[in-house]
Amino acid sequence: MKVLFVEGKNLDVLRGLARQFPHPYRLLYRAEQELYLLEVWAHTPEMERAAAGLEGFRSWSFELLEEGSRQPG
């Protein structure tokens, strides 16, 4: 599965991008830098191209290699 990350300072633009597509996403915020991060799972190439075309934003796409959690005991 591919995971897309888009970083920028405008929440409305990131929210708008996320809502254009049916993919699951999360929006994160770092107050110290006034920086937002959009994380999108199982995205399409169209969404990756749309993210790359956003002026003033940076985007990266990664292949998910492993997912897990630490279970007590």
Predicted model as a PDB file, atoms N, CA, C, CB and O in Angstrom, pLDDT in the B-factor column:
MODEL        1                                                                  
ATOM      1  N   MET A   1       0.858  -1.174   0.000  1.00 88.00           N  
ATOM      2  CA  MET A   1       0.000   0.000   0.000  1.00 88.00           C  
ATOM      3  C   MET A   1       0.898   1.228   0.000  1.00 88.00           C  
ATOM      4  CB  MET A   1      -0.973   0.003   1.229  1.00 88.00           C  
ATOM      5  O   MET A   1       1.937   1.260   0.659  1.00 88.00           O  
ATOM      6  N   LYS A   2       0.477   2.232  -0.749  1.00 92.00           N  
ATOM      7  CA  LYS A   2       1.207   3.490  -0.787  1.00 92.00           C  
ATOM      8  C   LYS A   2       0.601   4.476   0.203  1.00 92.00           C  
ATOM      9  CB  LYS A   2       1.201   4.079  -2.209  1.00 92.00           C  
ATOM     10  O   LYS A   2      -0.611   4.516   0.412  1.00 92.00           O  
ATOM     11  N   VAL A   3       1.489   5.277   0.811  1.00 96.00           N  
ATOM     12  CA  VAL A   3       1.069   6.310   1.750  1.00 96.00           C  
ATOM     13  C   VAL A   3       1.636   7.636   1.248  1.00 96.00           C  
ATOM     14  CB  VAL A   3       1.552   5.993   3.221  1.00 96.00           C  
ATOM     15  O   VAL A   3       2.822   7.739   0.933  1.00 96.00           O  
ATOM     16  N   LEU A   4       0.775   8.640   1.179  1.00 97.00           N  
ATOM     17  CA  LEU A   4       1.150   9.963   0.688  1.00 97.00           C  
ATOM     18  C   LEU A   4       1.168  10.936   1.857  1.00 97.00           C  
ATOM     19  CB  LEU A   4       0.174  10.450  -0.422  1.00 97.00           C  
ATOM     20  O   LEU A   4       0.263  10.931   2.691  1.00 97.00           O  
ATOM     21  N   PHE A   5       2.195  11.765   1.914  1.00 98.00           N  
ATOM     22  CA  PHE A   5       2.309  12.813   2.917  1.00 98.00           C  
ATOM     23  C   PHE A   5       2.399  14.146   2.193  1.00 98.00           C  
ATOM     24  CB  PHE A   5       3.547  12.588   3.843  1.00 98.00           C  
ATOM     25  O   PHE A   5       3.185  14.299   1.258  1.00 98.00           O  
ATOM     26  N   VAL A   6       1.593  15.111   2.626  1.00 98.00           N  
ATOM     27  CA  VAL A   6       1.624  16.451   2.039  1.00 98.00           C  
ATOM     28  C   VAL A   6       1.738  17.435   3.195  1.00 98.00           C  
ATOM     29  CB  VAL A   6       0.342  16.739   1.151  1.00 98.00           C  
ATOM     30  O   VAL A   6       0.939  17.407   4.132  1.00 98.00           O  
ATOM     31  N   GLU A   7       2.742  18.308   3.117  1.00 98.00           N  
ATOM     32  CA  GLU A   7       3.056  19.236   4.200  1.00 98.00           C  
ATOM     33  C   GLU A   7       2.862  20.675   3.728  1.00 98.00           C  
ATOM     34  CB  GLU A   7       4.502  19.021   4.701  1.00 98.00           C  
ATOM     35  O   GLU A   7       3.266  21.043   2.626  1.00 98.00           O  
ATOM     36  N   GLY A   8       2.234  21.480   4.587  1.00 98.00           N  
ATOM     37  CA  GLY A   8       2.058  22.887   4.264  1.00 98.00           C  
ATOM     38  C   GLY A   8       1.447  23.659   5.410  1.00 98.00           C  
ATOM     39  O   GLY A   8       1.153  23.099   6.466  1.00 98.00           O  
ATOM     40  N   LYS A   9       1.257  24.949   5.198  1.00 97.00           N  
ATOM     41  CA  LYS A   9       0.772  25.819   6.264  1.00 97.00           C  
ATOM     42  C   LYS A   9      -0.696  26.220   6.103  1.00 97.00           C  
ATOM     43  CB  LYS A   9       1.620  27.053   6.325  1.00 97.00           C  
ATOM     44  O   LYS A   9      -1.213  26.992   6.910  1.00 97.00           O  
ATOM     45  N   ASN A  10      -1.365  25.710   5.082  1.00 97.00           N  
ATOM     46  CA  ASN A  10      -2.754  26.082   4.842  1.00 97.00           C  
ATOM     47  C   ASN A  10      -3.661  24.864   5.027  1.00 97.00           C  
ATOM     48  CB  ASN A  10      -2.923  26.675   3.422  1.00 97.00           C  
ATOM     49  O   ASN A  10      -3.730  23.988   4.165  1.00 97.00           O  
ATOM     50  N   LEU A  11      -4.346  24.827   6.157  1.00 98.00           N  
ATOM     51  CA  LEU A  11      -5.227  23.698   6.475  1.00 98.00           C  
ATOM     52  C   LEU A  11      -6.346  23.548   5.450  1.00 98.00           C  
ATOM     53  CB  LEU A  11      -5.824  23.871   7.869  1.00 98.00           C  
ATOM     54  O   LEU A  11      -6.670  22.430   5.050  1.00 98.00           O  
ATOM     55  N   ASP A  12      -6.935  24.654   5.024  1.00 98.00           N  
ATOM     56  CA  ASP A  12      -8.069  24.575   4.096  1.00 98.00           C  
ATOM     57  C   ASP A  12      -7.683  23.917   2.774  1.00 98.00           C  
ATOM     58  CB  ASP A  12      -8.625  25.967   3.831  1.00 98.00           C  
ATOM     59  O   ASP A  12      -8.470  23.157   2.211  1.00 98.00           O  
ATOM     60  N   VAL A  13      -6.485  24.199   2.277  1.00 98.00           N  
ATOM     61  CA  VAL A  13      -6.032  23.585   1.019  1.00 98.00           C  
ATOM     62  C   VAL A  13      -5.848  22.083   1.207  1.00 98.00           C  
ATOM     63  CB  VAL A  13      -4.706  24.232   0.534  1.00 98.00           C  
ATOM     64  O   VAL A  13      -6.270  21.296   0.360  1.00 98.00           O  
ATOM     65  N   LEU A  14      -5.217  21.681   2.316  1.00 98.00           N  
ATOM     66  CA  LEU A  14      -5.014  20.255   2.560  1.00 98.00           C  
ATOM     67  C   LEU A  14      -6.335  19.523   2.763  1.00 98.00           C  
ATOM     68  CB  LEU A  14      -4.120  20.053   3.773  1.00 98.00           C  
ATOM     69  O   LEU A  14      -6.530  18.424   2.245  1.00 98.00           O  
ATOM     70  N   ARG A  15      -7.233  20.132   3.512  1.00 98.00           N  
ATOM     71  CA  ARG A  15      -8.552  19.525   3.730  1.00 98.00           C  
ATOM     72  C   ARG A  15      -9.303  19.398   2.398  1.00 98.00           C  
ATOM     73  CB  ARG A  15      -9.382  20.370   4.743  1.00 98.00           C  
ATOM     74  O   ARG A  15      -9.944  18.382   2.132  1.00 98.00           O  
ATOM     75  N   GLY A  16      -9.217  20.427   1.579  1.00 97.00           N  
ATOM     76  CA  GLY A  16      -9.869  20.387   0.271  1.00 97.00           C  
ATOM     77  C   GLY A  16      -9.314  19.284  -0.606  1.00 97.00           C  
ATOM     78  O   GLY A  16     -10.072  18.578  -1.272  1.00 97.00           O  
ATOM     79  N   LEU A  17      -7.991  19.126  -0.615  1.00 98.00           N  
ATOM     80  CA  LEU A  17      -7.374  18.054  -1.391  1.00 98.00           C  
ATOM     81  C   LEU A  17      -7.857  16.695  -0.894  1.00 98.00           C  
ATOM     82  CB  LEU A  17      -5.837  18.139  -1.310  1.00 98.00           C  
ATOM     83  O   LEU A  17      -8.248  15.843  -1.692  1.00 98.00           O  
ATOM     84  N   ALA A  18      -7.832  16.494   0.412  1.00 97.00           N  
ATOM     85  CA  ALA A  18      -8.246  15.209   0.986  1.00 97.00           C  
ATOM     86  C   ALA A  18      -9.687  14.870   0.636  1.00 97.00           C  
ATOM     87  CB  ALA A  18      -8.076  15.228   2.498  1.00 97.00           C  
ATOM     88  O   ALA A  18     -10.006  13.714   0.357  1.00 97.00           O  
ATOM     89  N   ARG A  19     -10.541  15.852   0.651  1.00 97.00           N  
ATOM     90  CA  ARG A  19     -11.973  15.594   0.426  1.00 97.00           C  
ATOM     91  C   ARG A  19     -12.341  15.438  -1.043  1.00 97.00           C  
ATOM     92  CB  ARG A  19     -12.789  16.709   1.018  1.00 97.00           C  
ATOM     93  O   ARG A  19     -13.470  15.062  -1.357  1.00 97.00           O  
ATOM     94  N   GLN A  20     -11.410  15.720  -1.945  1.00 96.00           N  
ATOM     95  CA  GLN A  20     -11.662  15.503  -3.379  1.00 96.00           C  
ATOM     96  C   GLN A  20     -11.608  14.026  -3.746  1.00 96.00           C  
ATOM     97  CB  GLN A  20     -10.645  16.278  -4.219  1.00 96.00           C  
ATOM     98  O   GLN A  20     -12.137  13.616  -4.779  1.00 96.00           O  
ATOM     99  N   PHE A  21     -10.965  13.229  -2.895  1.00 96.00           N  
ATOM    100  CA  PHE A  21     -10.711  11.824  -3.202  1.00 96.00           C  
ATOM    101  C   PHE A  21     -11.314  10.949  -2.099  1.00 96.00           C  
ATOM    102  CB  PHE A  21      -9.180  11.554  -3.350  1.00 96.00           C  
ATOM    103  O   PHE A  21     -11.495  11.409  -0.972  1.00 96.00           O  
ATOM    104  N   PRO A  22     -11.627   9.681  -2.427  1.00 95.00           N  
ATOM    105  CA  PRO A  22     -12.297   8.800  -1.445  1.00 95.00           C  
ATOM    106  C   PRO A  22     -11.346   8.054  -0.510  1.00 95.00           C  
ATOM    107  CB  PRO A  22     -13.140   7.794  -2.173  1.00 95.00           C  
ATOM    108  O   PRO A  22     -11.775   7.137   0.190  1.00 95.00           O  
ATOM    109  N   HIS A  23     -10.076   8.422  -0.483  1.00 95.00           N  
ATOM    110  CA  HIS A  23      -9.085   7.666   0.282  1.00 95.00           C  
ATOM    111  C   HIS A  23      -9.100   8.041   1.764  1.00 95.00           C  
ATOM    112  CB  HIS A  23      -7.694   7.895  -0.294  1.00 95.00           C  
ATOM    113  O   HIS A  23      -9.365   9.194   2.106  1.00 95.00           O  
ATOM    114  N   PRO A  24      -8.820   7.086   2.640  1.00 96.00           N  
ATOM    115  CA  PRO A  24      -8.738   7.403   4.082  1.00 96.00           C  
ATOM    116  C   PRO A  24      -7.547   8.327   4.342  1.00 96.00           C  
ATOM    117  CB  PRO A  24      -8.608   6.094   4.937  1.00 96.00           C  
ATOM    118  O   PRO A  24      -6.491   8.182   3.726  1.00 96.00           O  
ATOM    119  N   TYR A  25      -7.729   9.268   5.255  1.00 97.00           N  
ATOM    120  CA  TYR A  25      -6.662  10.226   5.529  1.00 97.00           C  
ATOM    121  C   TYR A  25      -6.697  10.677   6.982  1.00 97.00           C  
ATOM    122  CB  TYR A  25      -6.776  11.435   4.599  1.00 97.00           C  
ATOM    123  O   TYR A  25      -7.669  10.464   7.707  1.00 97.00           O  
ATOM    124  N   ARG A  26      -5.589  11.312   7.379  1.00 97.00           N  
ATOM    125  CA  ARG A  26      -5.497  11.981   8.673  1.00 97.00           C  
ATOM    126  C   ARG A  26      -4.847  13.337   8.444  1.00 97.00           C  
ATOM    127  CB  ARG A  26      -4.684  11.126   9.714  1.00 97.00           C  
ATOM    128  O   ARG A  26      -3.971  13.473   7.590  1.00 97.00           O  
ATOM    129  N   LEU A  27      -5.274  14.335   9.203  1.00 98.00           N  
ATOM    130  CA  LEU A  27      -4.647  15.651   9.193  1.00 98.00           C  
ATOM    131  C   LEU A  27      -3.989  15.856  10.552  1.00 98.00           C  
ATOM    132  CB  LEU A  27      -5.690  16.787   8.882  1.00 98.00           C  
ATOM    133  O   LEU A  27      -4.626  15.682  11.591  1.00 98.00           O  
ATOM    134  N   LEU A  28      -2.724  16.224  10.540  1.00 98.00           N  
ATOM    135  CA  LEU A  28      -1.967  16.447  11.769  1.00 98.00           C  
ATOM    136  C   LEU A  28      -1.503  17.897  11.802  1.00 98.00           C  
ATOM    137  CB  LEU A  28      -0.754  15.472  11.869  1.00 98.00           C  
ATOM    138  O   LEU A  28      -1.386  18.544  10.761  1.00 98.00           O  
ATOM    139  N   TYR A  29      -1.239  18.402  13.000  1.00 98.00           N  
ATOM    140  CA  TYR A  29      -0.838  19.795  13.167  1.00 98.00           C  
ATOM    141  C   TYR A  29       0.301  19.894  14.164  1.00 98.00           C  
ATOM    142  CB  TYR A  29      -2.025  20.655  13.626  1.00 98.00           C  
ATOM    143  O   TYR A  29       0.273  19.244  15.208  1.00 98.00           O  
ATOM    144  N   ARG A  30       1.300  20.703  13.848  1.00 97.00           N  
ATOM    145  CA  ARG A  30       2.411  20.998  14.754  1.00 97.00           C  
ATOM    146  C   ARG A  30       2.371  22.488  15.046  1.00 97.00           C  
ATOM    147  CB  ARG A  30       3.800  20.571  14.140  1.00 97.00           C  
ATOM    148  O   ARG A  30       2.796  23.299  14.224  1.00 97.00           O  
ATOM    149  N   ALA A  31       1.858  22.850  16.220  1.00 97.00           N  
ATOM    150  CA  ALA A  31       1.624  24.244  16.588  1.00 97.00           C  
ATOM    151  C   ALA A  31       2.917  25.068  16.601  1.00 97.00           C  
ATOM    152  CB  ALA A  31       0.959  24.312  17.952  1.00 97.00           C  
ATOM    153  O   ALA A  31       2.908  26.232  16.202  1.00 97.00           O  
ATOM    154  N   GLU A  32       4.015  24.482  17.051  1.00 97.00           N  
ATOM    155  CA  GLU A  32       5.277  25.217  17.153  1.00 97.00           C  
ATOM    156  C   GLU A  32       5.723  25.784  15.811  1.00 97.00           C  
ATOM    157  CB  GLU A  32       6.362  24.315  17.709  1.00 97.00           C  
ATOM    158  O   GLU A  32       6.358  26.837  15.768  1.00 97.00           O  
ATOM    159  N   GLN A  33       5.403  25.108  14.729  1.00 96.00           N  
ATOM    160  CA  GLN A  33       5.796  25.539  13.383  1.00 96.00           C  
ATOM    161  C   GLN A  33       4.608  26.010  12.551  1.00 96.00           C  
ATOM    162  CB  GLN A  33       6.503  24.406  12.663  1.00 96.00           C  
ATOM    163  O   GLN A  33       4.770  26.404  11.396  1.00 96.00           O  
ATOM    164  N   GLU A  34       3.418  25.967  13.137  1.00 96.00           N  
ATOM    165  CA  GLU A  34       2.190  26.259  12.390  1.00 96.00           C  
ATOM    166  C   GLU A  34       2.178  25.474  11.080  1.00 96.00           C  
ATOM    167  CB  GLU A  34       2.064  27.781  12.111  1.00 96.00           C  
ATOM    168  O   GLU A  34       1.950  26.029  10.005  1.00 96.00           O  
ATOM    169  N   LEU A  35       2.429  24.166  11.198  1.00 98.00           N  
ATOM    170  CA  LEU A  35       2.590  23.294  10.046  1.00 98.00           C  
ATOM    171  C   LEU A  35       1.576  22.159  10.095  1.00 98.00           C  
ATOM    172  CB  LEU A  35       4.018  22.737   9.986  1.00 98.00           C  
ATOM    173  O   LEU A  35       1.364  21.543  11.139  1.00 98.00           O  
ATOM    174  N   TYR A  36       0.956  21.894   8.952  1.00 98.00           N  
ATOM    175  CA  TYR A  36      -0.019  20.810   8.820  1.00 98.00           C  
ATOM    176  C   TYR A  36       0.577  19.691   7.976  1.00 98.00           C  
ATOM    177  CB  TYR A  36      -1.341  21.325   8.190  1.00 98.00           C  
ATOM    178  O   TYR A  36       1.396  19.931   7.089  1.00 98.00           O  
ATOM    179  N   LEU A  37       0.154  18.471   8.266  1.00 98.00           N  
ATOM    180  CA  LEU A  37       0.584  17.313   7.501  1.00 98.00           C  
ATOM    181  C   LEU A  37      -0.639  16.467   7.178  1.00 98.00           C  
ATOM    182  CB  LEU A  37       1.647  16.486   8.279  1.00 98.00           C  
ATOM    183  O   LEU A  37      -1.378  16.049   8.069  1.00 98.00           O  
ATOM    184  N   LEU A  38      -0.834  16.227   5.906  1.00 98.00           N  
ATOM    185  CA  LEU A  38      -1.901  15.347   5.436  1.00 98.00           C  
ATOM    186  C   LEU A  38      -1.273  13.985   5.157  1.00 98.00           C  
ATOM    187  CB  LEU A  38      -2.617  15.929   4.150  1.00 98.00           C  
ATOM    188  O   LEU A  38      -0.274  13.887   4.445  1.00 98.00           O  
ATOM    189  N   GLU A  39      -1.862  12.944   5.719  1.00 98.00           N  
ATOM    190  CA  GLU A  39      -1.414  11.568   5.501  1.00 98.00           C  
ATOM    191  C   GLU A  39      -2.567  10.816   4.841  1.00 98.00           C  
ATOM    192  CB  GLU A  39      -0.971  10.875   6.855  1.00 98.00           C  
ATOM    193  O   GLU A  39      -3.677  10.779   5.372  1.00 98.00           O  
ATOM    194  N   VAL A  40      -2.297  10.219   3.682  1.00 97.00           N  
ATOM    195  CA  VAL A  40      -3.346   9.544   2.898  1.00 97.00           C  
ATOM    196  C   VAL A  40      -2.879   8.131   2.585  1.00 97.00           C  
ATOM    197  CB  VAL A  40      -3.670  10.328   1.574  1.00 97.00           C  
ATOM    198  O   VAL A  40      -1.743   7.929   2.156  1.00 97.00           O  
ATOM    199  N   TRP A  41      -3.764   7.142   2.802  1.00 95.00           N  
ATOM    200  CA  TRP A  41      -3.431   5.743   2.560  1.00 95.00           C  
ATOM    201  C   TRP A  41      -4.098   5.246   1.281  1.00 95.00           C  
ATOM    202  CB  TRP A  41      -3.853   4.875   3.755  1.00 95.00           C  
ATOM    203  O   TRP A  41      -5.194   5.674   0.918  1.00 95.00           O  
ATOM    204  N   ALA A  42      -3.402   4.331   0.612  1.00 91.00           N  
ATOM    205  CA  ALA A  42      -3.928   3.656  -0.583  1.00 91.00           C  
ATOM    206  C   ALA A  42      -4.439   4.666  -1.612  1.00 91.00           C  
ATOM    207  CB  ALA A  42      -5.058   2.686  -0.194  1.00 91.00           C  
ATOM    208  O   ALA A  42      -5.519   4.498  -2.179  1.00 91.00           O  
ATOM    209  N   HIS A  43      -3.666   5.692  -1.839  1.00 93.00           N  
ATOM    210  CA  HIS A  43      -4.064   6.758  -2.765  1.00 93.00           C  
ATOM    211  C   HIS A  43      -3.827   6.358  -4.229  1.00 93.00           C  
ATOM    212  CB  HIS A  43      -3.294   8.048  -2.445  1.00 93.00           C  
ATOM    213  O   HIS A  43      -3.095   5.413  -4.522  1.00 93.00           O  
ATOM    214  N   THR A  44      -4.446   7.082  -5.106  1.00 93.00           N  
ATOM    215  CA  THR A  44      -4.300   6.855  -6.544  1.00 93.00           C  
ATOM    216  C   THR A  44      -3.219   7.778  -7.108  1.00 93.00           C  
ATOM    217  CB  THR A  44      -5.649   7.086  -7.278  1.00 93.00           C  
ATOM    218  O   THR A  44      -2.860   8.772  -6.477  1.00 93.00           O  
ATOM    219  N   PRO A  45      -2.702   7.455  -8.286  1.00 95.00           N  
ATOM    220  CA  PRO A  45      -1.739   8.351  -8.931  1.00 95.00           C  
ATOM    221  C   PRO A  45      -2.312   9.755  -9.179  1.00 95.00           C  
ATOM    222  CB  PRO A  45      -1.280   7.746 -10.251  1.00 95.00           C  
ATOM    223  O   PRO A  45      -1.571  10.737  -9.174  1.00 95.00           O  
ATOM    224  N   GLU A  46      -3.618   9.845  -9.394  1.00 96.00           N  
ATOM    225  CA  GLU A  46      -4.247  11.154  -9.609  1.00 96.00           C  
ATOM    226  C   GLU A  46      -4.097  12.049  -8.373  1.00 96.00           C  
ATOM    227  CB  GLU A  46      -5.741  10.980  -9.957  1.00 96.00           C  
ATOM    228  O   GLU A  46      -3.847  13.248  -8.493  1.00 96.00           O  
ATOM    229  N   MET A  47      -4.250  11.462  -7.208  1.00 97.00           N  
ATOM    230  CA  MET A  47      -4.103  12.255  -5.989  1.00 97.00           C  
ATOM    231  C   MET A  47      -2.653  12.677  -5.792  1.00 97.00           C  
ATOM    232  CB  MET A  47      -4.594  11.464  -4.768  1.00 97.00           C  
ATOM    233  O   MET A  47      -2.379  13.797  -5.360  1.00 97.00           O  
ATOM    234  N   GLU A  48      -1.736  11.789  -6.107  1.00 96.00           N  
ATOM    235  CA  GLU A  48      -0.314  12.129  -5.982  1.00 96.00           C  
ATOM    236  C   GLU A  48       0.045  13.283  -6.922  1.00 96.00           C  
ATOM    237  CB  GLU A  48       0.571  10.893  -6.287  1.00 96.00           C  
ATOM    238  O   GLU A  48       0.797  14.180  -6.541  1.00 96.00           O  
ATOM    239  N   ARG A  49      -0.481  13.264  -8.129  1.00 96.00           N  
ATOM    240  CA  ARG A  49      -0.230  14.362  -9.076  1.00 96.00           C  
ATOM    241  C   ARG A  49      -0.861  15.663  -8.588  1.00 96.00           C  
ATOM    242  CB  ARG A  49      -0.777  14.005 -10.471  1.00 96.00           C  
ATOM    243  O   ARG A  49      -0.260  16.731  -8.711  1.00 96.00           O  
ATOM    244  N   ALA A  50      -2.066  15.577  -8.036  1.00 97.00           N  
ATOM    245  CA  ALA A  50      -2.732  16.776  -7.518  1.00 97.00           C  
ATOM    246  C   ALA A  50      -1.928  17.380  -6.367  1.00 97.00           C  
ATOM    247  CB  ALA A  50      -4.167  16.442  -7.048  1.00 97.00           C  
ATOM    248  O   ALA A  50      -1.797  18.601  -6.276  1.00 97.00           O  
ATOM    249  N   ALA A  51      -1.393  16.538  -5.497  1.00 97.00           N  
ATOM    250  CA  ALA A  51      -0.590  17.018  -4.375  1.00 97.00           C  
ATOM    251  C   ALA A  51       0.701  17.669  -4.868  1.00 97.00           C  
ATOM    252  CB  ALA A  51      -0.268  15.864  -3.415  1.00 97.00           C  
ATOM    253  O   ALA A  51       1.113  18.706  -4.348  1.00 97.00           O  
ATOM    254  N   ALA A  52       1.330  17.068  -5.861  1.00 96.00           N  
ATOM    255  CA  ALA A  52       2.574  17.606  -6.401  1.00 96.00           C  
ATOM    256  C   ALA A  52       2.355  18.965  -7.058  1.00 96.00           C  
ATOM    257  CB  ALA A  52       3.178  16.631  -7.407  1.00 96.00           C  
ATOM    258  O   ALA A  52       3.281  19.771  -7.145  1.00 96.00           O  
ATOM    259  N   GLY A  53       1.139  19.219  -7.516  1.00 96.00           N  
ATOM    260  CA  GLY A  53       0.826  20.486  -8.183  1.00 96.00           C  
ATOM    261  C   GLY A  53       0.457  21.619  -7.246  1.00 96.00           C  
ATOM    262  O   GLY A  53       0.222  22.737  -7.705  1.00 96.00           O  
ATOM    263  N   LEU A  54       0.399  21.364  -5.948  1.00 97.00           N  
ATOM    264  CA  LEU A  54       0.044  22.416  -4.997  1.00 97.00           C  
ATOM    265  C   LEU A  54       1.249  23.327  -4.757  1.00 97.00           C  
ATOM    266  CB  LEU A  54      -0.451  21.804  -3.659  1.00 97.00           C  
ATOM    267  O   LEU A  54       2.299  22.865  -4.310  1.00 97.00           O  
ATOM    268  N   GLU A  55       1.100  24.592  -5.047  1.00 96.00           N  
ATOM    269  CA  GLU A  55       2.189  25.551  -4.856  1.00 96.00           C  
ATOM    270  C   GLU A  55       2.361  25.861  -3.368  1.00 96.00           C  
ATOM    271  CB  GLU A  55       1.918  26.853  -5.653  1.00 96.00           C  
ATOM    272  O   GLU A  55       1.389  26.135  -2.664  1.00 96.00           O  
ATOM    273  N   GLY A  56       3.608  25.813  -2.901  1.00 96.00           N  
ATOM    274  CA  GLY A  56       3.893  26.098  -1.499  1.00 96.00           C  
ATOM    275  C   GLY A  56       3.762  24.906  -0.576  1.00 96.00           C  
ATOM    276  O   GLY A  56       3.855  25.062   0.642  1.00 96.00           O  
ATOM    277  N   PHE A  57       3.547  23.707  -1.125  1.00 98.00           N  
ATOM    278  CA  PHE A  57       3.417  22.486  -0.344  1.00 98.00           C  
ATOM    279  C   PHE A  57       4.487  21.498  -0.791  1.00 98.00           C  
ATOM    280  CB  PHE A  57       1.997  21.873  -0.496  1.00 98.00           C  
ATOM    281  O   PHE A  57       4.954  21.548  -1.929  1.00 98.00           O  
ATOM    282  N   ARG A  58       4.870  20.607   0.107  1.00 97.00           N  
ATOM    283  CA  ARG A  58       5.799  19.525  -0.232  1.00 97.00           C  
ATOM    284  C   ARG A  58       5.059  18.210  -0.084  1.00 97.00           C  
ATOM    285  CB  ARG A  58       7.080  19.554   0.672  1.00 97.00           C  
ATOM    286  O   ARG A  58       4.220  18.060   0.804  1.00 97.00           O  
ATOM    287  N   SER A  59       5.369  17.257  -0.952  1.00 97.00           N  
ATOM    288  CA  SER A  59       4.704  15.955  -0.848  1.00 97.00           C  
ATOM    289  C   SER A  59       5.699  14.824  -1.081  1.00 97.00           C  
ATOM    290  CB  SER A  59       3.542  15.858  -1.855  1.00 97.00           C  
ATOM    291  O   SER A  59       6.672  14.965  -1.822  1.00 97.00           O  
ATOM    292  N   TRP A  60       5.423  13.695  -0.425  1.00 97.00           N  
ATOM    293  CA  TRP A  60       6.211  12.482  -0.551  1.00 97.00           C  
ATOM    294  C   TRP A  60       5.255  11.302  -0.591  1.00 97.00           C  
ATOM    295  CB  TRP A  60       7.234  12.342   0.617  1.00 97.00           C  
ATOM    296  O   TRP A  60       4.182  11.327   0.011  1.00 97.00           O  
ATOM    297  N   SER A  61       5.663  10.278  -1.306  1.00 95.00           N  
ATOM    298  CA  SER A  61       4.882   9.047  -1.342  1.00 95.00           C  
ATOM    299  C   SER A  61       5.803   7.889  -0.958  1.00 95.00           C  
ATOM    300  CB  SER A  61       4.240   8.819  -2.758  1.00 95.00           C  
ATOM    301  O   SER A  61       6.928   7.785  -1.448  1.00 95.00           O  
ATOM    302  N   PHE A  62       5.311   7.030  -0.083  1.00 95.00           N  
ATOM    303  CA  PHE A  62       6.090   5.895   0.395  1.00 95.00           C  
ATOM    304  C   PHE A  62       5.284   4.615   0.237  1.00 95.00           C  
ATOM    305  CB  PHE A  62       6.509   6.096   1.865  1.00 95.00           C  
ATOM    306  O   PHE A  62       4.053   4.641   0.247  1.00 95.00           O  
ATOM    307  N   GLU A  63       5.981   3.501   0.093  1.00 93.00           N  
ATOM    308  CA  GLU A  63       5.384   2.170   0.113  1.00 93.00           C  
ATOM    309  C   GLU A  63       5.409   1.684   1.560  1.00 93.00           C  
ATOM    310  CB  GLU A  63       6.147   1.173  -0.846  1.00 93.00           C  
ATOM    311  O   GLU A  63       6.466   1.692   2.191  1.00 93.00           O  
ATOM    312  N   LEU A  64       4.280   1.266   2.087  1.00 91.00           N  
ATOM    313  CA  LEU A  64       4.209   0.744   3.451  1.00 91.00           C  
ATOM    314  C   LEU A  64       4.880  -0.631   3.480  1.00 91.00           C  
ATOM    315  CB  LEU A  64       2.721   0.656   3.949  1.00 91.00           C  
ATOM    316  O   LEU A  64       4.484  -1.541   2.752  1.00 91.00           O  
ATOM    317  N   LEU A  65       5.894  -0.765   4.325  1.00 91.00           N  
ATOM    318  CA  LEU A  65       6.616  -2.031   4.435  1.00 91.00           C  
ATOM    319  C   LEU A  65       6.145  -2.880   5.605  1.00 91.00           C  
ATOM    320  CB  LEU A  65       8.089  -1.769   4.568  1.00 91.00           C  
ATOM    321  O   LEU A  65       6.111  -4.107   5.519  1.00 91.00           O  
ATOM    322  N   GLU A  66       5.785  -2.221   6.697  1.00 87.00           N  
ATOM    323  CA  GLU A  66       5.421  -2.972   7.885  1.00 87.00           C  
ATOM    324  C   GLU A  66       4.487  -2.130   8.743  1.00 87.00           C  
ATOM    325  CB  GLU A  66       6.677  -3.391   8.683  1.00 87.00           C  
ATOM    326  O   GLU A  66       4.603  -0.905   8.798  1.00 87.00           O  
ATOM    327  N   GLU A  67       3.581  -2.795   9.397  1.00 83.00           N  
ATOM    328  CA  GLU A  67       2.659  -2.138  10.300  1.00 83.00           C  
ATOM    329  C   GLU A  67       2.539  -3.029  11.532  1.00 83.00           C  
ATOM    330  CB  GLU A  67       1.260  -1.882   9.624  1.00 83.00           C  
ATOM    331  O   GLU A  67       2.446  -4.249  11.401  1.00 83.00           O  
ATOM    332  N   GLY A  68       2.539  -2.445  12.710  1.00 85.00           N  
ATOM    333  CA  GLY A  68       2.457  -3.284  13.890  1.00 85.00           C  
ATOM    334  C   GLY A  68       2.132  -2.474  15.125  1.00 85.00           C  
ATOM    335  O   GLY A  68       1.956  -1.257  15.084  1.00 85.00           O  
ATOM    336  N   SER A  69       2.062  -3.195  16.210  1.00 82.00           N  
ATOM    337  CA  SER A  69       1.836  -2.564  17.508  1.00 82.00           C  
ATOM    338  C   SER A  69       2.516  -3.428  18.557  1.00 82.00           C  
ATOM    339  CB  SER A  69       0.300  -2.391  17.814  1.00 82.00           C  
ATOM    340  O   SER A  69       2.788  -4.610  18.344  1.00 82.00           O  
ATOM    341  N   ARG A  70       2.774  -2.818  19.667  1.00 80.00           N  
ATOM    342  CA  ARG A  70       3.414  -3.551  20.768  1.00 80.00           C  
ATOM    343  C   ARG A  70       2.331  -4.011  21.738  1.00 80.00           C  
ATOM    344  CB  ARG A  70       4.482  -2.662  21.503  1.00 80.00           C  
ATOM    345  O   ARG A  70       1.634  -3.197  22.345  1.00 80.00           O  
ATOM    346  N   GLN A  71       2.204  -5.301  21.872  1.00 79.00           N  
ATOM    347  CA  GLN A  71       1.220  -5.882  22.769  1.00 79.00           C  
ATOM    348  C   GLN A  71       1.876  -6.207  24.103  1.00 79.00           C  
ATOM    349  CB  GLN A  71       0.587  -7.144  22.148  1.00 79.00           C  
ATOM    350  O   GLN A  71       2.938  -6.828  24.121  1.00 79.00           O  
ATOM    351  N   PRO A  72       1.272  -5.805  25.225  1.00 74.00           N  
ATOM    352  CA  PRO A  72       1.874  -6.137  26.537  1.00 74.00           C  
ATOM    353  C   PRO A  72       1.854  -7.647  26.794  1.00 74.00           C  
ATOM    354  CB  PRO A  72       1.123  -5.404  27.675  1.00 74.00           C  
ATOM    355  O   PRO A  72       0.961  -8.367  26.347  1.00 74.00           O  
ATOM    356  N   GLY A  73       2.869  -8.094  27.529  1.00 63.00           N  
ATOM    357  CA  GLY A  73       2.863  -9.444  28.005  1.00 63.00           C  
ATOM    358  C   GLY A  73       3.512 -10.440  27.175  1.00 63.00           C  
ATOM    359  O   GLY A  73       3.540 -11.618  27.532  1.00 63.00           O  
TER     360      GLY A  73                                                      
ENDMDL                                                                          
END                                                                             
